[in-house]
Structure formats: structure tokens, C-alpha cells
Amino acid sequence: MLKKSVLLLSSLLISSSLSAHTLWVVPSHYVLSKPDSWIAVDVSAANMTFVPDKGIGLNALKLYLPDGSVKPVTDVYQGKRKSMADVQLGGDGTYRIELANPLRFFTSYELNGERKRLMVNKQERTAQLPQGATNVETVQIRSRNFAYVTVNGPTDTVVKVRGEGLELSSETHPADAVAGEKLSFVFNLDGKPQAGVKGVLSYAGELYRNEAGRVDFETAVDGSFSFTPQHAGRYLIEASYSADSATALADKVRESVTYTFEVALP
């Protein structure tokens, strides 16, 4: 149990150290016509969109198949600036490549003027908090970083909202985004549209532009956010939501997602 707690705390510390960076998952191809093709997947945490900065461990990288089943990705390499995976897709349909942290709980408290922390939920913290602990708060944390790849005909199984944590959906299939055509997204929390989700939209090439072209947004009452891409290329949506929770397991909830997608020429 002690070893597991240390590993979880180490994972949280690593995530905290990268909090100023955005973690993204970028496949080499978003649309393919040949079954059983190989793709390369780049993963990095960086300040600038699609300009790699820090390599990330890929032990949790998974491939969701068109039928909804999932398998781990094992051909991985972690570099200093970015990490990479080789992934072979199967037959026709839409695949989801995802690097996600499992649902975690982080309890902080003060003791003798120092701020301390435990990787436990509200039910577990009672037995572990030291006597005299004050300003106790437990936060539920989860993050997902993903992209979709379609082989020939698009399918919807892995695109559908699963009803767990912060997710986004769209009337436009990921394989059908086209420059000049409006894209509308809905952010959902535990399966329901969520207002107040804050995020940033950016696109490739900002290293070579005087203006980065980033767009800050916040979802409307119905959880929606829309924009019309003016350029073909690769885009990144990073979004997060934080609020008081007051459940049996946590006092607050913090959810985040990053989603990369490709916009085709008209």
C-alpha cells in the first residue's frame, strides 16, 4: 500500500510540474484509406501548440477499436522533448487514441502552519489525517488527452459520450471537419451538458506567426462552443472545469481534456 501511495503521489507531482504545459496526442494521420496501416503518434507537454518540449511516459496509452474494445499500445519510446508510439490499426472504422489519468483523489490540509497532502478520498482521509489537521479539502482529479483516426468509412462507437467526467461531442464527425464550415462542440460532465467549461482553441504553425491565433472560450448554458476554422490543418482544444462538488468522496472536482483534430481543405 505504501509503494502504491508513493507512485500515485509521484504521478501527481509530475503532473503538477507540467501544469504550465499542455499535453497533447498527435497522430501522423487522421484519415486513412488502407486497412492495417501503421501510424506514428507523438505525445508531448509544451507551451506552444505542436512544438514538443517534454517527453511523457506512455504506459497508459490506449487504442480504442471501432467496436469499442480497447488494447494497450506497447511500441512506445519516451524521449527528452517528445514521446512516440507506433500503432497499427485494423479494419475500417474510427479509432480513438487516448492517454488518460485514472480518477484520482487529492486531499490537502494544514498542520503546524505547513500545507500537506494525501492521495485519498473523503471517506479514506478520516483514518489518515493527523490530529490537529485543519483546512482539509479533497479534490477529485481526472484528465484525458486524445485524438481520433478513421480508416475508410467513419463510425461512431468510440466517438460517443461515455458519461464519465469531462467529455466533448460534436454533430460533425472528426473525419468530416472542413475549412470554412462551422464546427459545434458540446462539453459534457458525467453525461450532461456543462456550462462554464473554459478552454483555448489553437492550431498548428504558431511558431511561424506574429499572432498565435489562439481563441479563449467558455461554454454556454447548453455546454456548447462553436467556431469556423479558416485554415486547413491540425487544431488543438484544451479545456478544463473546476467546481465545488460536495459528494461523499470529494469537496471539489477538477476535470481536463485535450483533443487534437484535423481540418481538411474544402
C-alpha positions as a Markdown table, in Angstrom:
| # | Residue | x | y | z |
|---|---|---|---|---|
| 1 | Met | 0.0 | 0.0 | 0.0 |
| 2 | Leu | 2.8 | 2.4 | 0.8 |
| 3 | Lys | 4.5 | 1.7 | -2.5 |
| 4 | Lys | 1.3 | 2.4 | -4.4 |
| 5 | Ser | 0.7 | 5.7 | -2.5 |
| 6 | Val | 4.3 | 6.8 | -3.3 |
| 7 | Leu | 3.7 | 6.0 | -7.0 |
| 8 | Leu | 0.4 | 7.9 | -7.1 |
| 9 | Leu | 2.0 | 10.9 | -5.3 |
| 10 | Ser | 4.9 | 10.9 | -7.7 |
| 11 | Ser | 2.5 | 10.9 | -10.6 |
| 12 | Leu | 0.7 | 13.9 | -9.2 |
| 13 | Leu | 3.9 | 15.7 | -8.6 |
| 14 | Ile | 4.9 | 15.1 | -12.2 |
| 15 | Ser | 1.5 | 16.4 | -13.4 |
| 16 | Ser | 1.9 | 19.4 | -11.2 |
| 17 | Ser | 5.3 | 20.2 | -12.6 |
| 18 | Leu | 3.8 | 20.2 | -16.1 |
| 19 | Ser | 0.8 | 22.3 | -15.2 |
| 20 | Ala | 2.1 | 25.2 | -17.2 |
| 21 | His | 2.3 | 23.0 | -20.2 |
| 22 | Thr | -0.4 | 21.4 | -22.4 |
| 23 | Leu | -0.2 | 17.7 | -23.0 |
| 24 | Trp | -1.3 | 16.7 | -26.5 |
| 25 | Val | -1.6 | 13.5 | -28.5 |
| 26 | Val | -1.0 | 13.9 | -32.3 |
| 27 | Pro | -1.3 | 11.0 | -34.7 |
| 28 | Ser | 0.7 | 11.2 | -38.0 |
| 29 | His | -2.6 | 10.6 | -39.9 |
| 30 | Tyr | -6.2 | 11.3 | -39.0 |
| 31 | Val | -7.8 | 9.8 | -42.1 |
| 32 | Leu | -6.5 | 6.7 | -43.9 |
| 33 | Ser | -7.8 | 4.6 | -46.8 |
| 34 | Lys | -5.7 | 1.4 | -46.3 |
| 35 | Pro | -6.7 | -1.1 | -43.6 |
| 36 | Asp | -3.9 | -2.4 | -41.3 |
| 37 | Ser | -1.9 | 0.8 | -41.8 |
| 38 | Trp | 0.7 | 1.9 | -39.3 |
| 39 | Ile | 0.6 | 5.4 | -37.8 |
| 40 | Ala | 3.1 | 7.2 | -35.6 |
| 41 | Val | 1.8 | 9.1 | -32.5 |
| 42 | Asp | 3.6 | 12.0 | -31.0 |
| 43 | Val | 3.0 | 13.0 | -27.4 |
| 44 | Ser | 4.5 | 15.9 | -25.6 |
| 45 | Ala | 3.8 | 18.6 | -22.9 |
| 46 | Ala | 4.6 | 22.0 | -24.3 |
| 47 | Asn | 3.8 | 25.7 | -24.1 |
| 48 | Met | 3.5 | 26.1 | -27.8 |
| 49 | Thr | 0.9 | 24.1 | -29.8 |
| 50 | Phe | 2.5 | 21.1 | -31.5 |
| 51 | Val | 6.1 | 22.3 | -30.8 |
| 52 | Pro | 7.4 | 19.5 | -28.5 |
| 53 | Asp | 9.0 | 20.3 | -25.2 |
| 54 | Lys | 8.8 | 17.5 | -22.7 |
| 55 | Gly | 8.6 | 13.7 | -23.2 |
| 56 | Ile | 5.8 | 11.9 | -21.3 |
| 57 | Gly | 5.6 | 8.3 | -20.2 |
| 58 | Leu | 3.2 | 6.3 | -22.4 |
| 59 | Asn | 2.5 | 3.3 | -20.2 |
| 60 | Ala | -1.2 | 4.4 | -20.1 |
| 61 | Leu | -1.6 | 5.0 | -23.8 |
| 62 | Lys | -4.5 | 3.0 | -25.2 |
| 63 | Leu | -6.1 | 2.3 | -28.6 |
| 64 | Tyr | -9.9 | 2.1 | -28.7 |
| 65 | Leu | -11.1 | 0.0 | -31.6 |
| 66 | Pro | -14.1 | 0.8 | -33.8 |
| 67 | Asp | -16.2 | -1.8 | -31.9 |
| 68 | Gly | -15.4 | -0.1 | -28.6 |
| 69 | Ser | -12.9 | -2.7 | -27.3 |
| 70 | Val | -9.6 | -1.4 | -26.1 |
| 71 | Lys | -6.0 | -2.6 | -26.2 |
| 72 | Pro | -2.8 | -1.1 | -24.8 |
| 73 | Val | -0.1 | 0.4 | -27.0 |
| 74 | Thr | 3.2 | -1.3 | -26.4 |
| 75 | Asp | 5.5 | 0.0 | -29.1 |
| 76 | Val | 6.5 | 3.2 | -27.3 |
| 77 | Tyr | 9.5 | 5.4 | -26.7 |
| 78 | Gln | 9.9 | 8.3 | -24.3 |
| 79 | Gly | 12.4 | 11.0 | -25.4 |
| 80 | Lys | 13.5 | 14.2 | -23.8 |
| 81 | Arg | 11.4 | 16.5 | -25.9 |
| 82 | Lys | 8.6 | 14.2 | -27.0 |
| 83 | Ser | 7.5 | 10.6 | -26.8 |
| 84 | Met | 6.4 | 8.4 | -29.7 |
| 85 | Ala | 4.3 | 5.3 | -30.3 |
| 86 | Asp | 3.9 | 3.1 | -33.4 |
| 87 | Val | 0.3 | 1.9 | -33.7 |
| 88 | Gln | -1.1 | -0.5 | -36.3 |
| 89 | Leu | -4.8 | 0.0 | -37.0 |
| 90 | Gly | -7.0 | -2.8 | -38.2 |
| 91 | Gly | -10.1 | -2.7 | -40.5 |
| 92 | Asp | -12.4 | 0.1 | -41.4 |
| 93 | Gly | -13.8 | 2.5 | -38.9 |
| 94 | Thr | -12.9 | 5.2 | -36.3 |
| 95 | Tyr | -10.3 | 4.6 | -33.7 |
| 96 | Arg | -9.6 | 6.6 | -30.5 |
| 97 | Ile | -6.0 | 7.1 | -29.2 |
| 98 | Glu | -6.1 | 8.2 | -25.6 |
| 99 | Leu | -3.6 | 8.9 | -22.9 |
| 100 | Ala | -5.6 | 9.4 | -19.7 |
| 101 | Asn | -5.0 | 9.6 | -15.9 |
| 102 | Pro | -7.5 | 7.5 | -13.9 |
| 103 | Leu | -9.8 | 9.1 | -11.5 |
| 104 | Arg | -7.7 | 10.3 | -8.5 |
| 105 | Phe | -8.3 | 12.0 | -5.2 |
| 106 | Phe | -6.0 | 14.5 | -3.6 |
| 107 | Thr | -6.5 | 15.6 | 0.0 |
| 108 | Ser | -4.7 | 18.7 | 1.3 |
| 109 | Tyr | -4.6 | 20.0 | 4.8 |
| 110 | Glu | -2.6 | 22.3 | 7.1 |
| 111 | Leu | -0.6 | 21.1 | 10.2 |
| 112 | Asn | 1.6 | 23.4 | 12.3 |
| 113 | Gly | 1.5 | 26.0 | 9.6 |
| 114 | Glu | 2.6 | 23.7 | 6.8 |
| 115 | Arg | 0.4 | 22.6 | 3.8 |
| 116 | Lys | 0.5 | 18.8 | 3.4 |
| 117 | Arg | -1.3 | 16.3 | 1.1 |
| 118 | Leu | -2.5 | 12.7 | 0.9 |
| 119 | Met | -3.7 | 10.7 | -2.1 |
| 120 | Val | -7.0 | 9.7 | -0.5 |
| 121 | Asn | -10.7 | 10.5 | -0.9 |
| 122 | Lys | -13.0 | 11.9 | 1.8 |
| 123 | Gln | -14.0 | 8.5 | 3.1 |
| 124 | Glu | -10.4 | 7.4 | 3.4 |
| 125 | Arg | -9.0 | 10.6 | 4.8 |
| 126 | Thr | -10.6 | 10.3 | 8.2 |
| 127 | Ala | -8.4 | 7.4 | 9.2 |
| 128 | Gln | -5.2 | 9.0 | 7.8 |
| 129 | Leu | -5.4 | 12.7 | 8.8 |
| 130 | Pro | -3.2 | 13.5 | 11.7 |
| 131 | Gln | -4.6 | 15.0 | 14.9 |
| 132 | Gly | -4.8 | 18.8 | 14.6 |
| 133 | Ala | -5.2 | 18.9 | 10.8 |
| 134 | Thr | -7.1 | 22.0 | 9.6 |
| 135 | Asn | -8.4 | 23.4 | 6.3 |
| 136 | Val | -8.9 | 20.0 | 4.9 |
| 137 | Glu | -10.0 | 19.7 | 1.3 |
| 138 | Thr | -10.4 | 16.8 | -1.1 |
| 139 | Val | -10.3 | 17.2 | -4.8 |
| 140 | Gln | -11.4 | 14.7 | -7.4 |
| 141 | Ile | -9.0 | 14.9 | -10.4 |
| 142 | Arg | -9.1 | 13.4 | -13.9 |
| 143 | Ser | -7.6 | 14.3 | -17.3 |
| 144 | Arg | -7.8 | 12.9 | -20.8 |
| 145 | Asn | -5.8 | 13.6 | -23.9 |
| 146 | Phe | -7.0 | 12.0 | -27.2 |
| 147 | Ala | -7.5 | 12.0 | -30.9 |
| 148 | Tyr | -9.5 | 10.1 | -33.5 |
| 149 | Val | -8.2 | 8.3 | -36.6 |
| 150 | Thr | -10.6 | 7.0 | -39.3 |
| 151 | Val | -9.9 | 4.2 | -41.8 |
| 152 | Asn | -12.2 | 4.5 | -44.8 |
| 153 | Gly | -15.8 | 4.8 | -43.5 |
| 154 | Pro | -16.3 | 6.7 | -40.2 |
| 155 | Thr | -18.0 | 5.0 | -37.3 |
| 156 | Asp | -19.5 | 6.5 | -34.1 |
| 157 | Thr | -18.9 | 3.9 | -31.3 |
| 158 | Val | -15.7 | 5.4 | -29.9 |
| 159 | Val | -16.9 | 9.0 | -30.5 |
| 160 | Lys | -20.0 | 8.7 | -28.3 |
| 161 | Val | -20.0 | 10.3 | -24.9 |
| 162 | Arg | -19.4 | 7.7 | -22.2 |
| 163 | Gly | -20.9 | 9.6 | -19.3 |
| 164 | Glu | -17.8 | 9.7 | -17.2 |
| 165 | Gly | -16.1 | 13.0 | -16.4 |
| 166 | Leu | -15.5 | 15.8 | -18.8 |
| 167 | Glu | -16.1 | 14.8 | -22.5 |
| 168 | Leu | -16.9 | 16.6 | -25.7 |
| 169 | Ser | -19.2 | 15.7 | -28.6 |
| 170 | Ser | -20.0 | 17.2 | -31.9 |
| 171 | Glu | -22.6 | 16.9 | -34.7 |
| 172 | Thr | -19.7 | 16.8 | -37.1 |
| 173 | His | -17.7 | 13.5 | -37.2 |
| 174 | Pro | -14.0 | 14.1 | -36.5 |
| 175 | Ala | -13.2 | 12.8 | -40.0 |
| 176 | Asp | -15.5 | 15.3 | -41.7 |
| 177 | Ala | -14.2 | 18.7 | -40.4 |
| 178 | Val | -13.6 | 21.0 | -43.3 |
| 179 | Ala | -12.2 | 24.6 | -43.5 |
| 180 | Gly | -14.8 | 27.2 | -43.9 |
| 181 | Glu | -17.6 | 25.0 | -42.3 |
| 182 | Lys | -18.8 | 25.7 | -38.8 |
| 183 | Leu | -17.9 | 23.2 | -36.1 |
| 184 | Ser | -20.0 | 23.0 | -32.9 |
| 185 | Phe | -19.0 | 21.1 | -29.8 |
| 186 | Val | -20.8 | 20.3 | -26.6 |
| 187 | Phe | -18.9 | 19.7 | -23.4 |
| 188 | Asn | -20.5 | 17.2 | -21.1 |
| 189 | Leu | -19.8 | 16.4 | -17.4 |
| 190 | Asp | -20.8 | 12.9 | -16.4 |
| 191 | Gly | -23.0 | 12.7 | -19.4 |
| 192 | Lys | -24.8 | 16.1 | -19.1 |
| 193 | Pro | -24.0 | 19.4 | -21.0 |
| 194 | Gln | -21.9 | 21.6 | -18.7 |
| 195 | Ala | -21.8 | 25.4 | -18.7 |
| 196 | Gly | -18.7 | 27.2 | -17.6 |
| 197 | Val | -16.1 | 24.9 | -19.1 |
| 198 | Lys | -13.1 | 27.1 | -20.0 |
| 199 | Gly | -10.7 | 26.4 | -22.8 |
| 200 | Val | -8.4 | 27.5 | -25.5 |
| 201 | Leu | -8.5 | 26.7 | -29.2 |
| 202 | Ser | -5.2 | 26.8 | -31.2 |
| 203 | Tyr | -3.8 | 25.5 | -34.4 |
| 204 | Ala | -0.5 | 24.4 | -35.9 |
| 205 | Gly | 2.1 | 26.8 | -37.1 |
| 206 | Glu | 2.0 | 29.4 | -34.4 |
| 207 | Leu | 5.8 | 29.3 | -34.1 |
| 208 | Tyr | 5.9 | 31.0 | -37.5 |
| 209 | Arg | 3.2 | 33.6 | -36.9 |
| 210 | Asn | 3.4 | 37.0 | -35.3 |
| 211 | Glu | 0.0 | 36.4 | -33.8 |
| 212 | Ala | -0.6 | 32.9 | -32.3 |
| 213 | Gly | -4.2 | 33.0 | -33.3 |
| 214 | Arg | -5.4 | 31.4 | -30.1 |
| 215 | Val | -9.1 | 31.7 | -29.1 |
| 216 | Asp | -10.2 | 31.6 | -25.4 |
| 217 | Phe | -13.7 | 30.3 | -24.9 |
| 218 | Glu | -16.2 | 29.4 | -22.2 |
| 219 | Thr | -19.2 | 27.1 | -22.8 |
| 220 | Ala | -22.7 | 28.4 | -22.8 |
| 221 | Val | -25.6 | 27.2 | -20.7 |
| 222 | Asp | -26.1 | 24.3 | -23.0 |
| 223 | Gly | -22.4 | 23.3 | -22.8 |
| 224 | Ser | -21.8 | 24.5 | -26.4 |
| 225 | Phe | -18.8 | 26.1 | -28.1 |
| 226 | Ser | -18.7 | 26.8 | -31.9 |
| 227 | Phe | -16.2 | 28.2 | -34.4 |
| 228 | Thr | -15.5 | 28.2 | -38.1 |
| 229 | Pro | -12.0 | 27.1 | -39.0 |
| 230 | Gln | -10.5 | 29.4 | -41.6 |
| 231 | His | -7.5 | 27.2 | -42.3 |
| 232 | Ala | -6.9 | 23.5 | -43.1 |
| 233 | Gly | -4.5 | 21.8 | -40.8 |
| 234 | Arg | -4.3 | 20.4 | -37.2 |
| 235 | Tyr | -6.1 | 22.0 | -34.3 |
| 236 | Leu | -6.0 | 21.6 | -30.5 |
| 237 | Ile | -8.7 | 22.1 | -28.0 |
| 238 | Glu | -7.6 | 22.3 | -24.3 |
| 239 | Ala | -10.4 | 22.7 | -21.8 |
| 240 | Ser | -10.9 | 22.3 | -18.0 |
| 241 | Tyr | -13.7 | 22.6 | -15.5 |
| 242 | Ser | -13.4 | 23.1 | -11.7 |
| 243 | Ala | -16.2 | 23.4 | -9.2 |
| 244 | Asp | -17.4 | 22.6 | -5.7 |
| 245 | Ser | -18.6 | 19.1 | -5.6 |
| 246 | Ala | -19.7 | 18.2 | -2.0 |
| 247 | Thr | -20.1 | 14.5 | -2.8 |
| 248 | Ala | -19.3 | 11.6 | -0.5 |
| 249 | Leu | -15.8 | 11.3 | -2.0 |
| 250 | Ala | -14.7 | 14.9 | -2.7 |
| 251 | Asp | -15.2 | 18.6 | -1.9 |
| 252 | Lys | -14.3 | 19.7 | -5.4 |
| 253 | Val | -13.9 | 18.4 | -8.9 |
| 254 | Arg | -11.3 | 19.2 | -11.5 |
| 255 | Glu | -11.5 | 17.8 | -15.0 |
| 256 | Ser | -9.5 | 18.5 | -18.1 |
| 257 | Val | -9.2 | 17.3 | -21.7 |
| 258 | Thr | -7.1 | 18.0 | -24.7 |
| 259 | Tyr | -8.3 | 17.0 | -28.1 |
| 260 | Thr | -6.4 | 17.2 | -31.4 |
| 261 | Phe | -8.1 | 17.0 | -34.8 |
| 262 | Glu | -7.5 | 17.7 | -38.4 |
| 263 | Val | -9.4 | 20.2 | -40.7 |
| 264 | Ala | -9.4 | 19.2 | -44.3 |
| 265 | Leu | -9.3 | 21.5 | -47.4 |
| 266 | Pro | -12.7 | 22.3 | -48.8 |
